[in-house]
Amino acid sequence: MKIAFSPCPNDTFVFHAWTAGLIPGAPRLDVTYADIDITNGLSEGLTGPEVMKISYAALPWTHPDYALLPCGGALGRGCGPLVLTAGGRTDGTPDPSLLTGKTVAVPSERSTAYLLFRLWAAQNVPGGVGRILVMPFHQIMPAVQRGEIDAGLVIHEARFTYPQYGLSMLQDLGSWWEQDTGLPIPLGAIVARRSLDLEAIAGWIRASVDYAWANPDASREYVMSHSQELSPEVAKSHIDLYVNGFTRDLGADGFAAVEALLGRAAAEGLVPEERVASLKLRSGLNAV
């Protein structure tokens, strides 16, 4: 079975047991390691792998022959993207007006991080931001540090490493989302071809998650081999933050969070309203 997920610690931790052949009855995996911006594009057609990790924000553009699985992804609390600048108010108080008419770099325009940023900016940045520049996420913090862009939207391990660049956090978008909605943040989703046995795939993913939690040291070499730029401490912090109960089962709060994100984005014109409606998340047609 062909699968694509990122080389980030949370994904390699979740899928290690399955990729290593440790899940009874699960088929052998042919793994492609790809950033989520690549898999978001692949999900629009049927040329990509049978199972893949994409952004929840990309669901409205995902081919209808892919179904959302209720496990294996990244959704939680206290794990949202950050808006970073090279400066701030001297009293340390966040000042969203610093972004009025400014250039902001984002890792993708079809990501939860981008939708959260646009929803937050619509409420908090007077006059709105200026130019949105799509940039590989590992280039964003150095560009902000050098003054090439005014602010950057960062994800993943940048939550832990941005002080090394001398940057300031203007806004934790996860905190804003949780305070505004009371819901967790839907980041990365797992989708699979509807022609497959979706219940079986969900079961194998959950078994892989359970194995990872029961044997946390078993995946260490595999995780670090794909995260060589990270220290073991940062990799562990990454896993602890992004692999949680929602990874094993989205549950009612998880699906409500996805509906809230895409519903608000549609209301702001950031995603097509008709595509969000066609997902029929509440009917369960996109889940097993």
Salt bridges, closest charged atoms under 4 A:
ASP11 OD1 - LYS53 NZ 2.54
GLU44 OE2 - ARG110 NH1 2.41
ASP65 OD2 - HIS63 ND1 3.91
ASP91 OD2 - ARG89 NH2 3.20
GLU148 OE2 - ARG146 NE 2.71
GLU157 OE1 - HIS238 ND1 3.71
ASP172 OD2 - ARG159 NH2 3.51
ASP180 OD2 - ARG264 NH1 2.58
ASP210 OD1 - ARG248 NE 2.82
ASP217 OD1 - ARG220 NH2 2.51
ASP240 OD2 - LYS236 NZ 2.79
ASP249 OD1 - ARG206 NH2 3.70
GLU259 OE1 - ARG282 NH2 3.15
